[in-house]
Amino acid sequence: MWVLHSPLIVRQAPFQSQICYSCRASSRLPDSFVSLNPSANPVKDIKSSSSSQLIESLCKGGNLKQAIQVLSGEPNPTQQTCELLIYSCAQQNSLSDALYVHRHLVHSGLDQDPFLATKLINMYYELGSVDHACKVFDETHERTIYVWNAIFRTLAMAGHGKELFDLYGQMNSIGVPSDRFTYTYVLKACVVSELSVCPLRKGMEIHAHILRHGYEANIHVMTTLLDVYAKFGCVSYANSVFGAMPVKNYVSWSAMIACFAKNEKPMKALAFFQQMMLEARESVPNSVTMVNVVQACGALASLELGKLIHGYILRRGLDSILPVLSALITMYGRCGEITLGQRVFDNMKNRDVVSWNSLIAIYGIHGFGKKAIQIFENMIHQGVSPSYISFLTVLGACSHAGLVEEGKNLFKSMHSKYRIHPGMEHYACMVDLLGRANRLDEAMKLIEDMRSEPGPTVWGSLLGSCRIHCNVELAEKASTMLFELEPKNAGNYVLLADIYAEAKMWNNVKSVKKLLETRGLQKIPGCSWIEVKRKIYSFASVDENNIEFDELRALLIKLLTEMKEQHGYIPLTNIVHYDLGEEEKERVLLGHSEKLAVAFGLINTGKGETIRIRKNLRLCEDCHAVTKFISKFANREILVRDVNRFHRFRDGVCSCGDYW
């Protein structure tokens, strides 16, 4: 492998470049290593001096300082000696020693060896010094593809996408052909960089390059391309790339499963996992795969399937991997089983900040705000510093529980105590916290005092709060900003129409609906999922195509009739914003997906068995009221997780306290 690093060999056999560059600067050098790589300025083939041998011996023994002292008296170190010194500087994370070695190479003229220039760039990448890596690249006269790839890797990982694409344009203009590593790093820059141009469009341009130069069969390149499309929510494009791949490995399967899981298609993620297990017998799922599969189970509130996956994780010995355990904690919480999530956490031998964040989050979505704050404080007491995400989870917990003062104190402590600058998401949490508590003026003041321009998450939180408290004036201000920031988000228009309807401003409701039609937007249809006997069933609102719709509707009519007569239930038809009679409005309410899922659960589960449902939108007021009635009337515990939080219905009461 080390022989293949030679620039001379590369010029004779370019197809071997894939093997050469796969050895990173930080990989361990074997003790028996012998460098056969000639430099660009050939060094005479003479026996290594005793000083070079001593330097190499000291480097291999981890004595970098002594090796550098010997280097100062060696005017002509061998290429192998220089490589060992560069490797040792990166391994020991010493930038000062790296700069000394670099200066020595410049004085001896070896900095112009493309092989050593590549190693220097990789070394500075490992040390986190992008500027020095760029300086090496700029001063290297003979740039092999390895030199180009080294700087692309450095810039991509540092998020310097613009600089990378500028260099990539230069490389193409002088006719240096890309290899699979070039494409991989350039594609990765689309995902990790903040670009002034549309990163998705850049990704599509690179896709065209890949097709023109015959790399569409390369599994590494195409898997990275799949990640780009997944990142920007282009699930159909990602699926097309995956389907066209002639060979697939566990990485490509995992990438496709992750694409579905992260783009709100958990059913597809689980279906692909099943397909992977059946078709790709040699592609054994790894920890990354299992994290995404567990997340999909949590997204569907699929407890039984989640337990099966947990068992598989235990059998595969993946239960010591922190990301897997953190995903299990979240999954159990999202399935309504906080106790099981807590048990996973308690049994962990090691915990990182992600594990703590997962535990805080599951208590938060269930409305246990004080418990979430207590866990946050325990984490700090255990010596784990809170992260950016830690504050998102604990502030979200405060919002769900209405803990306004506690949330304000935590928000203030972010910068004053922990030196974490609040981001847009933190401001959105605070606006949501204040808005839900009907402190809308205070929420507006917070927005006005922001150092940066408020984004759609902040204005969206304000609009959602205006809906709860029917504040038309602020809702119009928030929606005006949202229509500019997110012109294609139909949910914002629907929220504004809901607020107008609550205020009985019917002409304004019609205007908003007309605006929706003019812009070609449609309301996201409500959808609910329920797991029965380890199978997942989905229901869409007014799902009259469902073969069991008549049976479900008949049961609901029976239940609602009895609830009207015996419990005084009155359908909340005011939330139906159509010009219909009362009976037709009741029919529309009857077809809401969560009601259908509840009815299906009552028919297909045993007496006393808990019903678990996942909803893709906010639970409407009528469904919330009906589910409370049914939980008491049918003597069932019903768990519903909507887009905002968790609702546990029991004996006619919801755990959210009608605060959601």
Buried (B, 14 or more C-beta within 10 A) or exposed (E): EBEBBBBEBBEEEEEBBBEBBEBEBEEEBEEEBEBEBBBBEEBEEEEBBEBBBBBBBBBBEEBBEBBBEBBEEBEBBBBBBBBBBBBBBBBBEBBEBBBBBBEBBEEBEBBBBBBBBBBBBBBBBBBEBBEBBBBBBEEBEEBBBBBBBBBBBBBBBBBBBBBBBEBBEEBEEEEBEBBBBBBBBBBBBBBBBEBEEEBBEBBBBBBEBBEEEEBBEBBBBBBBBBBBBBBBBBBEBBBEBBEEBEEBBBBBBBBBBBBBBBBEBBBBBBBBBEEBBEEBEEBEBBBBBBBBBBBBBBBBBBBBBBBEBBEBBEEBEBBEBBBBBBBBBBBBBBBBBBEBBBEBBEEBEEBBBBBBBBBBBBBBBBBBBEBBBEBBEEBBEEEBEBBBBBBBBBBBBBBBBBBBEBBBEBBEEBEEEBEBEBBBBBBBBBBBBBBBBEBBEBBBEBBEEBEEEBBBBBBBBBBBBBBBBEBBEBBBBBBEBBBEBBEEBBBBBBBBBBBBBBBEBEEBBBBBBEBBEEEEBEBEEBBBBBBBEEEBBBBBBBBEEBEBBEEBBEBBBEBBEEBEEEEEBEBBBEBBBEEEEEEEBBBBBBBBBBBBBBBBBBEBBEEEEBBBBBBBBBBBEBBBBBBBBBBBBBEBBBBBBBEBBBBBBBEEEBBBEEBB
